[in-house]
Amino acid sequence: MDNLFKTALQFVLKWEGGYVNNTNDKGGATNYGITQNTYNCWLYSQGLHNKDVRYITKQEVEQIYYQNYWLKAGCNKMSPKFALLAFDTAVNMGLSRVNQFMKAAQWKYPKKFISARRAKYEEFAKYGSQRIFLQGWLNRLNALENEVNKLR
């Protein structure tokens, strides 16, 4: 795992800390941003039995994020700015959104990627129970934009 991944992971874990099981969160029970379903699938792929996501280890978190998000989103083949944008988006919104926002950014304009993500959050917030998450999502996106602006 390279330094850029470790930097991106540090950013993500600032926003994806600890165990949460908010009834309004469509992802259900999560720990370090890893949903119970994602954890179960990863454990199965390793030939292991399911266990409660609240007991996930730091090493498992790193492996899941690296294999299921960093590599699957293609972050290892991107510029540092887009790698960070894509990784955080994959974690927070799913892998399918990465390509959608890359298209909106024409694969070269980070500001357009961020604008597309902001618009999607605002769209999500139109639906009742998700509105309570909007300010947190926007805070995360603003922090992400600041981190991206520090990169070359």
Stockholm file with secondary structure:
# STOCKHOLM 1.0

chainA/1-152         MDNLFKTALQFVLKWEGGYVNNTNDKGGATNYGITQNTYNCWLYSQGLHNKDVRYITKQEVEQIYYQNYWLKAGCNKMSPKFALLAFDTAVNMGLSRVNQFMKAAQWKYPKKFISARRAKYEEFAKYGSQRIFLQGWLNRLNALENEVNKLR
#=GR chainA/1-152 SS CCHHHHHHHHHHHHHSCSEECCTTCTTCSEETTEEHHHHHHHHHHTTCCCCCGGGCCHHHHHHHIIIIIIITTTGGGSCHHHHHHHHHHHHHHCHHHHHHHHHHTTTTCHHHHHHHHHHHHHHHTTSGGGGGGHHHHHHHHHHHHHHHHHCC
#=GC SS_cons         CCHHHHHHHHHHHHHSCSEECCTTCTTCSEETTEEHHHHHHHHHHTTCCCCCGGGCCHHHHHHHIIIIIIITTTGGGSCHHHHHHHHHHHHHHCHHHHHHHHHHTTTTCHHHHHHHHHHHHHHHTTSGGGGGGHHHHHHHHHHHHHHHHHCC
//
